Amino acid sequence: MFKRRWSNEPEKAGIYTNYTSDWDFFQKYQMRHMFNRYVGWNFIGRESDIQDADWTWKGLYGIPFFIGIFGLFYHFRKDWKLGSVFLLAFILMGYLIAYYQNQQEPQPRDREYFYCGAYFVFALWIGLGIRGLLDLAQENIRQRSFMMSASIGVLAFGTFFSPVRMAGENFFRNDRSKNWSSWDFAYNLLQSCEKDAILFTQGDNDTFPLWYMQDVEGVRRDVRIVNLSLVNTSWYILQMKGMPAYSNVYPVPMNLTNSEIEQISVIQWEPKNMEIPVSKDVIRSYAVEKHMNVDTSVSKHGRITFLLKNTLQFGKVKALRVQDIVVYDIILANNWERPIYFAATCSPDARIGLDEYLWFKGLAWKLEPSKVQKTEIGIDNVVLEANLLNEPEGFSKTPQYGYKFRELANPEVFYDENVRRIASNYRFAFQRLALYYMNVEKNIQKSREVMDRMEKLLPFSNIPLGWQYAWDMAHFYGILGRTEKIDVLLPEIEKACLELIAKKQIRLNTYYNPISAYLDICEMTKDYDKAIDMLHKVQLLDPDLPA
């Protein structure tokens, strides 16, 4: 019942050493962090929209929570049988679900939506709590005029500090009326692909919106989506191989037989070079139709080669995931007949070592039989310009370059942590295009124009960068000679660095460490006194740090 700390993933297994026992993990993480905290979010107050944020007594002051607790006791006082039913419902739809799920740490996202039934019960207790306060007023105040005034005061207090105050605190961050980020991201990702493409995605956020766009809106049904998380299961692989997504879309090509798929599993693997054949017809097609210069090594040897590393390790035993096996098999079976893309949201190890042959199109990388040259920095500038610098009217169900960025610059729309991640993909694309203009075409003015368009569509004031990316961006603006942009970014970087330094969250052996970033800021602003003062403070915080 309480063997709760287990994982075959080394990075997760290490986390469990932070707990003294399975019971300690159960109490602190699975009950307190993954249920009690969500009750606190709803009825005490939420610290922030960042994942794993705690509850806070600011804002709601915990008043709805205390009224609800009073309502629970009042319910038992009036009708203990029905009160028991409600309490049991709260436990079943709250604590028991949390116990049954046996959630491991960390989770990819907060799971507050699992417990809506428990929240409904607690909300009813808040209503009963107000009724209980009214009864108390009526029982203890004899004078009728005072009793009426007290009752009105209780109702006003309960209304303001429960529904009104809760709406004021929570409505903005939960309002989705003008939030088109998921819709537009799905549309933009699909439109990054050529006709009849195979698109590898990895998680929920880069897959489910795309399925919606295809199934409901009918956009780009020619693109076949292959989710790399699901492709670790045999039933999904068989579905990809045997079933077209729509009547006019082909199944995913594979060499694996059905019996091989049914028995597929992780295999032991030592890193080694792999090959993908490239026929003369394919080389001719890319050289003529795609206007590409296929590099000499591919045209000479008729293949591309890449290092396929292990993606799992159990002690000294190295292994490949099922998804890696299937990706390689699909690419071989496809034989360059259909365009193959990896979503920009895929982790580097999902690309099985093909990075040298992946060309950046905006929100997706396309596999092409030509190695990326350092001078080209791996982008298809023609496609990237069409996507980032052109926003066509309306929407197309067929292939059409041109991204949509609706309402991302609107300060009246709340954008949470997930949308900020989506925005980082757009910003990465703009920055790569700007780097292309600066390093390849030597056109600083064009590079500045690209960055200005990015700031217009994705203003820093509306969608913050995060201090690490802001630090990088400040350096880039320095190269472009846009010092006024650096001044906008510095306060965010300085504040974050000071907070991390105060908490002693300093990693000296990493590129992004707050001390280096803060000193870099001082260098940019020529504020050397501030730099010396910070070094003194850091040494007082931790005398063991190197001078």
Summary of the structure (lengths in Angstrom):
residues: 547
radius of gyration: 28.5
end to end distance: 51.1
largest distance: 101.3
contacts: 1604
relative contact order: 0.06
helix: 56%
strand: 8%
